[in-house]
Amino acid sequence: MTSDDLLAPLDLAFWNIESERHPMHLGALGVFTAHSPTAGAHAADLLAARAAAVPGLRMRIRDVWRPLAPGRSFPFGAGASLAFGGAAREPDPGFDPLDHVRLHAPTADFQAAAGLLMERPLERGRPPWEAHVLPGGDGTSFAVLFKFHHALADGLRALTLAAAVLDPVDVPPPSPSRTRPRRPEPPRGPLPDVRALPELLRGTLSDARRAVGIGASVACSGLDVRSSPALTSKPSGTRRTAGAVLDLDDVHRVRKAVGGTVNDVLIALVAGALRRWLDERGDGSEGVAPRALIPVSTRRPRTAHPQGNRLSGYLIRLPVGEHDALRRLGAVRTAMDRNKDAGPHRGAGAVALLADHVPALGHRLGGPLAAQAARLWFDILVTSVPLPSLGLTLGGAPLAEVYPYAPLAHGHSLAIAVSTYRGAVHYGLVADAEAVPDLDRLAHALTDETRTLIKVCTP
């Protein structure tokens, strides 16, 4: 085993903070249009056959309790060199795709079935992913729920793995005029040049200052917290999912009318929907401003660990207590602009970067404690999952809808993920089923909030 096989520090953190009631897997529910009642069974056969040919789906994760091969460099800094107590990816010699692809009985409610499946942790002794095929009760559609452990893949990597078992899509080659030449790979060696030591020392001190700054920002973010009891819960281990579909053209109409980005509008819609939902259920939204974590990928192409999670994040206060829809959007724009000006490596949202400074054994021993700290750091996760603009199919059945699902952190009752696909915005909601029995009402509130924003933005 070499350093190239090791989990990146953040992957290792995700692997160790998992518990029975808080599994750390991502999900995506794809709904396909079926042309026959047997389309779901055919899709399950295709998925199993194609999974066998995808190397990334054969990788399991196992503990590391021995030194690495000598003479190798360590890509993630000094902390990564302490591999003892870590974990690494390796091919599973007993890999059987039938252990991962499962065909279920027909159902009339894909979301209800997905919620039950999302609460089940992935088996850790084999490659941590599953594909559940759910035939529709009327035979005109079927759904596939993909589950990938966050230590195996982040959102972008999960998309790549899922796309590998769907029908091939012809992607036009990039224009030669836009093709950038590859940068030469930096030489790798076991020891740095002595002449580089002053620069390395300055970098280490800079990292230390940044870590202290991030820690202070996290502590300050917990002051004067104005969240809502509806967003917190004791873990029950149960899950409920729901989805909302919006017209992407409507989102662009709002953006063009008031400025900002599509992401600003999507986050503002969440704030407005939360306000409606809290008021309808009687919790009240007055003065509520929960801290939303907005993950940001910091992965650079052709890194030593192309599969590893390289995430930071922005932390903003959602203006749920603001009654005016345009002011809510303006507050989100201001907060996001402030975060972008500071960059993804600073502020309380960048706390995930501190994983790089923790030795492997520290992740293993401190994982359960770190999991408990999520509630102190943020109140709700709002994440965006990229999807290709080209249409996807499986066995000739077109993908009509796709709902991304994020892991639910300890102490949280709700997480929200969003993707755009084929001219539509898909919100995927995951909640503790006991704490949030009315998750569908929040999904409806997203649609209602979109109508409100369009109305106030249209002359």
C-alpha positions in Angstrom: 0.0 0.0 0.0 1.2 3.5 -0.8 0.2 7.0 0.2 -1.8 7.2 -3.1 -4.2 4.7 -1.6 -4.9 6.6 1.6 -8.1 8.4 2.3 -7.7 12.2 2.1 -8.1 13.8 5.6 -11.6 14.9 5.0 -12.6 11.6 3.6 -11.2 10.0 6.7 -13.2 12.4 8.9 -16.4 11.4 7.1 -15.6 7.7 7.6 -15.0 8.1 11.3 -17.9 10.5 12.3 -20.5 8.1 10.9 -22.8 6.4 13.4 -25.8 4.0 13.1 -28.2 6.9 13.4 -26.2 9.3 11.3 -24.9 7.5 8.2 -22.6 9.6 6.0 -23.8 8.7 2.5 -25.0 10.9 -0.3 -28.0 10.0 -2.3 -29.7 10.8 -5.6 -33.2 9.7 -6.6 -33.5 9.5 -10.4 -37.0 9.1 -11.8 -37.1 7.6 -15.3 -39.9 7.4 -17.9 -40.7 3.7 -18.5 -42.0 2.3 -21.8 -43.0 -1.1 -20.3 -43.8 -2.6 -16.9 -40.5 -4.6 -17.1 -38.3 -1.5 -17.6 -37.3 -1.4 -13.9 -36.2 -5.0 -13.9 -34.3 -4.4 -17.1 -32.6 -1.4 -15.6 -31.5 -3.4 -12.5 -29.9 -6.0 -14.8 -28.1 -3.2 -16.8 -26.8 -1.6 -13.6 -25.4 -4.8 -12.2 -23.7 -5.7 -15.5 -22.2 -2.2 -16.0 -21.1 -1.8 -12.3 -18.7 -4.8 -12.8 -16.7 -2.8 -15.3 -16.3 0.4 -13.3 -13.1 0.3 -11.2 -14.3 3.0 -8.8 -17.3 0.9 -7.8 -15.0 -2.0 -6.8 -13.1 0.0 -4.1 -13.7 -0.9 -0.5 -12.3 1.0 2.5 -10.3 -0.7 5.1 -8.3 0.3 8.2 -4.6 1.0 8.0 -2.5 -0.2 11.0 0.9 -0.6 9.3 3.5 1.8 7.8 3.3 2.8 4.2 5.8 1.8 1.5 9.1 3.6 2.1 10.2 6.4 -0.2 6.8 7.9 -1.0 5.8 11.5 -0.5 2.6 12.5 1.3 0.2 14.7 -0.6 -1.7 16.2 2.3 0.9 17.7 4.5 2.5 16.5 7.7 -0.7 15.2 9.2 -1.1 12.7 6.3 2.3 11.2 7.0 0.9 9.8 10.2 -1.0 7.1 8.4 -1.3 4.8 11.4 -4.9 4.6 12.4 -6.1 5.8 9.0 -7.9 4.1 6.2 -7.3 3.4 2.5 -9.1 2.4 -0.6 -8.4 -1.0 -2.2 -10.1 -3.2 -4.8 -12.5 -5.7 -3.2 -11.4 -9.2 -4.4 -14.9 -10.6 -3.7 -16.8 -7.8 -5.4 -20.2 -8.9 -6.6 -22.4 -6.2 -8.2 -25.5 -8.1 -7.1 -24.6 -7.2 -3.5 -25.1 -3.5 -4.4 -27.8 -3.4 -7.0 -31.2 -4.3 -5.7 -34.6 -4.6 -7.4 -37.6 -3.7 -5.1 -41.3 -4.4 -5.3 -43.4 -1.8 -7.2 -44.2 1.4 -5.3 -46.6 4.3 -5.8 -44.4 6.7 -3.8 -40.8 6.9 -4.7 -40.0 9.6 -2.1 -41.5 7.4 0.8 -39.4 4.5 -0.4 -36.3 6.6 -0.7 -36.6 7.9 2.8 -36.6 4.4 4.3 -33.6 3.4 2.2 -31.7 6.5 3.1 -31.8 5.8 6.8 -30.0 2.5 6.4 -26.2 2.8 6.7 -24.0 1.2 3.9 -22.2 -1.9 4.8 -18.6 -1.0 5.6 -16.9 -4.3 4.8 -17.5 -3.9 1.0 -17.5 -1.0 -1.5 -19.8 1.6 0.2 -22.4 2.2 -2.5 -25.8 0.9 -3.5 -28.3 1.3 -6.3 -31.9 0.6 -5.5 -34.3 0.2 -8.4 -37.9 1.1 -7.6 -40.5 0.1 -10.2 -43.5 2.4 -10.4 -46.8 1.0 -9.4 -48.5 2.0 -12.7 -45.7 0.7 -14.9 -45.1 4.1 -16.6 -42.0 5.0 -14.6 -39.3 3.7 -12.3 -36.8 5.2 -10.0 -33.2 4.5 -9.0 -31.8 5.6 -5.7 -28.0 5.8 -5.7 -26.2 5.9 -2.4 -22.5 6.7 -2.1 -20.6 7.0 1.1 -19.1 10.5 1.5 -15.7 8.9 2.1 -15.9 7.1 -1.3 -17.1 10.1 -3.3 -18.1 13.7 -3.0 -21.0 15.0 -5.1 -19.0 15.4 -8.3 -17.3 12.1 -7.9 -20.6 10.4 -7.1 -22.1 11.9 -10.3 -19.2 10.5 -12.3 -19.6 7.0 -10.8 -23.4 7.0 -11.4 -23.0 8.3 -15.0 -20.7 5.4 -15.7 -23.5 2.9 -15.3 -26.1 4.9 -17.2 -26.4 4.9 -21.0 -23.4 6.4 -22.8 -23.8 10.0 -23.8 -21.9 11.4 -26.8 -20.2 14.5 -25.5 -18.7 16.8 -28.2 -14.9 17.2 -27.9 -13.7 20.6 -26.6 -12.7 23.2 -29.1 -9.0 23.1 -29.8 -8.9 26.9 -29.2 -10.2 26.4 -25.7 -8.0 23.4 -24.8 -5.5 24.5 -22.2 -2.1 22.7 -22.2 -1.4 20.5 -19.3 0.8 21.9 -16.6 3.8 19.6 -15.9 3.3 17.5 -12.8 5.6 18.6 -9.9 8.3 16.1 -9.0 7.6 14.0 -6.0 10.3 12.9 -3.5 10.6 11.8 0.1 12.5 14.9 1.3 12.2 18.6 0.3 15.2 20.5 -0.9 16.9 22.2 2.1 16.8 25.5 0.2 13.0 25.3 0.3 12.8 25.0 4.1 12.3 28.8 4.7 9.4 28.9 2.3 7.9 25.7 3.8 8.2 27.2 7.3 6.4 30.4 6.2 3.7 28.2 4.7 3.4 26.2 7.9 3.1 29.4 10.0 0.5 30.8 7.5 -1.5 27.5 7.8 -1.4 27.8 11.6 -2.6 31.4 11.5 -5.4 30.4 9.2 -6.4 27.5 11.4 -6.6 29.9 14.4 -8.6 32.4 12.4 -11.1 29.7 11.3 -11.4 28.4 14.8 -12.1 31.9 16.1 -14.7 32.5 13.4 -16.4 29.3 14.3 -16.6 30.3 18.0 -18.0 33.8 17.0 -20.6 32.2 14.7 -22.2 30.6 17.6 -22.8 33.9 19.4 -26.3 35.4 19.2 -27.6 32.3 17.4 -31.2 32.9 16.2 -32.2 29.5 14.9 -35.4 27.6 15.4 -36.2 24.4 17.4 -37.7 23.0 14.3 -34.2 22.7 12.8 -32.8 20.7 15.7 -33.7 17.3 17.0 -32.5 14.3 19.0 -31.4 11.7 16.5 -34.1 9.0 15.9 -32.2 7.2 13.1 -35.2 7.6 10.8 -35.3 9.5 7.5 -38.0 11.1 5.4 -37.3 12.6 1.9 -39.3 15.0 -0.3 -38.7 16.9 -3.5 -39.7 20.1 -5.3 -39.3 20.9 -8.9 -39.0 24.5 -10.2 -38.7 26.0 -13.6 -35.1 27.2 -14.2 -36.5 29.9 -16.5 -38.4 31.4 -13.5 -35.2 31.5 -11.5 -33.4 33.3 -14.3 -36.2 35.8 -14.5 -35.7 36.7 -10.9 -31.9 36.9 -11.3 -32.2 39.1 -14.3 -34.6 41.4 -12.5 -32.6 41.9 -9.3 -29.1 40.8 -10.2 -26.9 38.4 -8.4 -26.4 34.7 -9.3 -28.7 31.7 -9.8 -27.2 30.3 -6.5 -28.2 33.5 -4.6 -31.8 33.0 -5.8 -31.9 29.3 -4.9 -30.6 30.0 -1.4 -33.1 32.9 -1.0 -35.9 30.6 -2.0 -34.8 28.2 0.8 -35.0 31.1 3.3 -38.5 32.1 2.2 -39.7 28.6 2.2 -38.4 28.1 5.7 -40.3 31.2 6.8 -43.6 29.9 5.3 -43.1 26.5 6.8 -42.2 27.7 10.3 -45.2 30.0 10.3 -47.6 27.4 9.0 -46.6 24.8 11.6 -46.9 27.4 14.4 -43.2 27.7 15.3 -43.0 31.3 14.1 -40.3 32.9 12.0 -39.9 36.2 13.7 -36.2 37.0 14.4 -35.1 33.6 13.1 -31.7 33.6 11.2 -30.3 30.1 11.1 -26.7 29.5 10.1 -26.6 27.8 6.7 -23.5 25.9 5.6 -22.9 26.3 1.8 -20.2 23.7 0.8 -17.6 24.9 -1.8 -15.3 22.5 -3.6 -11.6 23.4 -3.4 -10.5 20.5 -5.5 -7.8 21.2 -8.1 -7.6 19.1 -11.2 -5.0 16.3 -11.5 -4.3 16.3 -7.7 -2.6 13.3 -6.1 -6.0 12.2 -4.8 -8.5 12.9 -7.6 -11.2 11.0 -5.6 -10.7 12.8 -2.4 -13.1 15.3 -0.9 -11.6 18.8 -1.0 -14.3 20.9 0.5 -14.6 24.2 2.2 -17.7 26.2 2.7 -19.4 29.5 3.2 -21.4 30.2 6.4 -24.3 32.6 6.1 -27.3 33.6 8.2 -30.5 32.8 6.3 -32.8 35.9 6.6 -35.8 33.8 7.6 -37.2 36.5 9.9 -37.3 39.1 7.1 -40.8 39.4 5.8 -40.0 41.0 2.4 -39.0 38.6 -0.3 -36.7 41.1 -2.1 -34.9 42.0 1.1 -34.4 38.4 1.8 -32.8 37.9 -1.6 -30.7 41.1 -1.1 -29.5 39.9 2.3 -28.4 36.5 0.8 -26.6 38.3 -2.0 -24.7 40.5 0.4 -23.7 37.6 2.6 -22.6 35.4 -0.4 -20.6 38.3 -1.9 -18.9 38.9 1.5 -17.9 35.2 1.6 -16.6 35.2 -2.0 -14.5 38.3 -1.3 -12.9 36.5 1.6 -12.5 33.3 -0.3 -13.3 29.7 0.6 -10.2 29.3 2.8 -11.3 31.8 5.5 -14.1 32.2 7.9 -16.2 29.8 9.9 -17.4 27.9 6.8 -13.8 26.8 6.1 -13.6 24.6 9.2 -13.6 21.5 7.0 -10.1 22.5 5.9 -8.8 21.9 9.4 -9.1 18.2 8.7 -5.8 18.4 6.8 -4.0 19.3 10.1 -5.3 16.3 12.1 -3.3 13.1 12.1 -5.1 9.9 11.0 -5.3 8.5 14.5 -6.8 11.8 15.7 -9.6 11.4 13.2 -10.3 7.9 14.4 -10.3 8.8 18.1 -12.0 12.2 17.7 -14.6 11.2 15.1 -17.5 10.7 17.5 -16.7 13.9 19.3 -16.4 15.9 16.0 -19.8 14.5 14.9 -21.4 16.0 18.0 -19.9 19.5 17.1 -21.9 20.0 13.9 -24.8 21.6 15.8 -22.5 24.1 17.3 -21.1 25.0 13.9 -24.2 25.4 11.7 -28.0 24.9 11.7 -28.8 23.6 8.3 -26.9 22.4 5.2 -27.8 23.8 1.8 -25.7 22.3 -0.9 -25.6 22.3 -4.7 -24.8 19.1 -6.7 -23.7 19.6 -10.3 -25.4 17.6 -13.0 -24.7 17.4 -16.8 -26.8 19.5 -19.1 -27.1 16.6 -21.5 -30.1 14.3 -21.1 -29.3 10.9 -19.4 -31.0 7.6 -20.0 -30.9 4.1 -18.6 -31.9 1.2 -20.9 -33.4 3.7 -23.2 -35.6 5.2 -20.5 -35.0 9.0 -20.2 -34.2 10.5 -16.9 -37.0 12.9 -16.1 -36.3 14.0 -12.5 -33.3 13.8 -10.2 -33.4 14.7 -6.5 -30.0 15.0 -4.6 -29.9 14.1 -0.9 -27.3 15.2 1.6 -26.2 13.5 4.8 -28.0 14.6 7.9 -25.6 15.9 10.6 -25.9 15.0 14.2 -28.4 17.3 16.0 -30.0 18.5 12.8 -33.5 17.8 11.6 -33.1 18.9 8.0 -30.7 19.1 5.1 -31.3 20.5 1.6 -29.6 19.7 -1.7 -30.3 21.3 -5.1 -29.5 20.4 -8.7 -30.4 21.9 -12.1 -31.2 19.4 -14.9 -32.7 19.9 -18.3 -34.3 23.3 -17.6 -35.5 22.4 -14.1 -34.4 23.0 -10.6 -34.7 19.9 -8.3 -34.6 20.3 -4.5 -34.0 17.2 -2.5 -35.0 17.4 1.2 -33.8 15.0 3.8 -35.2 15.1 7.4 -35.4 13.2 10.6 -38.7 11.4 10.0 -39.8 11.8 13.7 -38.8 15.4 14.0 -40.2 16.6 10.7 -43.4 14.6 9.8 -44.6 17.5 7.6 -41.6 17.6 5.2 -43.9 17.8 2.2 -45.2 21.1 3.4 -41.7 22.5 3.2 -41.4 21.2 -0.4 -44.7 23.0 -1.3 -43.4 26.1 0.3 -40.5 26.2 -2.1 -42.9 26.3 -5.0 -45.0 29.0 -3.3 -42.0 31.1 -2.6 -40.9 31.0 -6.3 -44.3 32.4 -7.3 -44.0 35.2 -4.8 -40.5 36.2 -6.0 -41.7 36.2 -9.6 -44.7 38.3 -8.7 -42.6 41.0 -7.0 -40.0 41.0 -9.7 -42.5 41.2 -12.6 -43.7 44.8 -13.4 
